[in-house]
Amino acid sequence: MTQSPHDKPTAAGTEELREQVEQTRTKLGQTVQELATRTDIKTRAQEKAAEVKGEAAAKADELKEHAAVKAGELKAKAADLAHQAQDKLPDPVKDKAAQAAEQARASAIQAGLIWQEKAPEPMRQKAAQGARLARGNRKMLLAAVGAAVLVWLARRRKG
């Protein structure tokens, strides 16, 4: 039998044939595994969902960090403005503000006592929760109150 010039030479022995068969089996197994992976839509969808979820979490963390930085900047700016306004206030206005604050404290104590006597329990629990939240964000709350006072004083002087 003659061999065409384009055909590969035939194996010389059975051992060489076994090696070729084993290599062919390995390559065929890898190809089948690749095809099975490509056609496993559920797994591919889960992998894509996990990838998108990871990207979304990273973006959320980035946005949260950016928001925290901006909040810090705004808080510092509000505190600075509050200090500037306090420095510019005349002493009689500061004294009146202190008196008003004392009166407000006394009224708040009185209202708290009435609240304890008259308010239903679920309402008191919600109020306590709000108070804890306000205490936890005391600096931001104080900055907001300071800004409100500045706005009130500015409107009062214009009017």
C-alpha positions in Angstrom: 0.0 0.0 0.0 1.4 3.4 -1.0 1.0 6.5 1.2 0.0 9.8 -0.3 2.4 12.6 0.4 -0.3 14.6 2.3 -1.1 11.8 4.8 0.7 11.5 8.1 2.9 8.5 8.3 1.3 5.6 10.0 2.5 4.6 13.5 5.4 2.2 13.6 4.1 0.1 16.5 1.2 -0.6 18.8 2.7 1.5 21.6 2.8 4.5 19.4 -0.8 3.9 18.3 -1.9 3.7 21.9 -0.2 7.0 22.7 -2.0 8.6 19.7 -5.3 7.2 20.8 -4.8 8.5 24.4 -3.9 12.0 23.1 -6.9 12.0 20.9 -9.1 10.9 23.8 -7.7 13.7 26.0 -8.2 16.3 23.3 -11.7 15.0 22.7 -12.5 15.1 26.4 -11.3 18.7 26.7 -13.3 19.7 23.7 -16.5 18.1 25.1 -15.9 19.8 28.5 -15.5 23.2 26.8 -18.7 22.6 24.8 -20.6 21.5 27.9 -19.4 24.6 29.8 -20.5 26.9 26.9 -24.0 25.3 26.8 -24.6 25.4 30.6 -26.7 28.5 30.5 -27.8 28.3 34.2 -24.2 28.3 35.4 -23.1 31.0 33.0 -26.1 33.2 34.1 -25.2 32.6 37.7 -21.6 33.6 37.0 -22.7 36.7 35.2 -25.1 37.6 38.0 -22.3 37.2 40.6 -20.1 39.4 38.5 -22.7 42.1 38.1 -23.5 41.9 41.9 -19.9 42.3 42.7 -19.6 45.3 40.4 -22.8 46.9 41.9 -21.4 46.4 45.4 -18.1 48.0 44.5 -20.0 50.9 42.9 -22.2 51.2 46.0 -19.2 51.3 48.2 -17.6 53.9 46.1 -20.7 56.1 46.1 -21.1 55.6 49.9 -17.5 56.7 50.4 -18.0 59.7 48.1 -21.2 60.7 50.0 -19.4 60.4 53.3 -16.6 62.7 52.1 -19.1 65.2 50.8 -21.1 65.0 54.1 -17.9 65.7 56.0 -17.0 68.6 53.8 -20.5 70.1 54.2 -20.5 69.5 58.0 -17.2 71.3 58.3 -18.4 74.2 56.2 -21.6 74.5 58.2 -19.6 74.4 61.5 -17.3 77.1 60.1 -20.3 79.3 59.1 -21.9 78.8 62.5 -18.7 79.9 64.2 -18.4 82.9 61.9 -22.0 83.8 62.7 -21.4 83.4 66.4 -18.4 85.6 66.3 -20.4 88.3 64.6 -23.3 88.2 66.9 -23.4 91.1 69.5 -23.4 90.1 73.2 -27.0 91.2 73.8 -28.2 88.8 71.1 -26.0 86.0 72.6 -27.5 86.7 76.0 -31.1 86.5 74.6 -30.3 83.3 72.8 -28.9 81.8 76.1 -32.1 82.9 77.9 -34.3 81.4 75.1 -32.3 78.2 75.3 -32.8 78.0 79.0 -36.5 78.6 78.6 -36.7 76.0 75.9 -34.9 73.5 78.2 -37.4 74.2 81.0 -40.3 73.9 78.6 -38.9 70.6 77.2 -38.6 69.2 80.7 -42.2 70.1 81.4 -43.4 68.7 78.1 -41.4 65.5 78.8 -43.1 65.1 82.2 -46.5 65.6 80.6 -45.5 63.2 77.8 -44.6 60.5 80.3 -48.0 60.8 82.0 -50.2 61.0 78.9 -48.6 59.3 75.9 -49.3 55.6 75.0 -46.4 53.2 75.3 -45.9 52.5 71.6 -45.7 56.2 71.0 -43.1 56.7 73.7 -41.0 53.8 72.3 -41.0 55.5 68.9 -40.1 58.8 70.4 -37.2 57.2 72.4 -35.9 55.6 69.2 -35.9 59.0 67.5 -34.1 60.6 70.5 -31.4 57.9 70.3 -31.0 58.6 66.6 -30.7 62.3 67.3 -28.1 61.7 70.0 -26.2 59.5 67.6 -26.1 62.3 65.0 -25.6 65.1 67.5 -23.0 67.1 65.5 -25.1 67.0 62.3 -28.2 68.0 64.3 -26.4 70.9 66.0 -25.1 72.1 62.6 -28.6 72.0 61.2 -30.0 73.9 64.1 -27.1 76.5 63.8 -27.9 77.0 60.2 -31.6 77.4 61.0 -30.8 80.0 63.6 -28.6 81.9 61.0 -31.4 81.9 58.5 -33.8 83.1 61.1 -31.5 85.9 62.2 -30.8 87.0 58.7 -34.6 87.1 57.9 -35.2 88.9 61.1 -32.7 91.7 60.3 -34.1 92.1 56.8 -37.7 92.2 57.9 
